[in-house]
């Protein structure tokens, strides 16, 4: 994973634990064949695609009530 993407994604989702959960869930979806929500001229790993989606606001999260 690219450090610059991680730093930018942490500005959108400041809690590292939540960010890890969001990214890992999205990586699983991408590896199962879901299409990326962002375009890139370079070949990105699934992890970097998921981070870019967070940075660009293409995916978000909600915290549930317990």
Helices and strands as residue ranges (DSSP letters): H 3-12, H 16-31, H 46-55
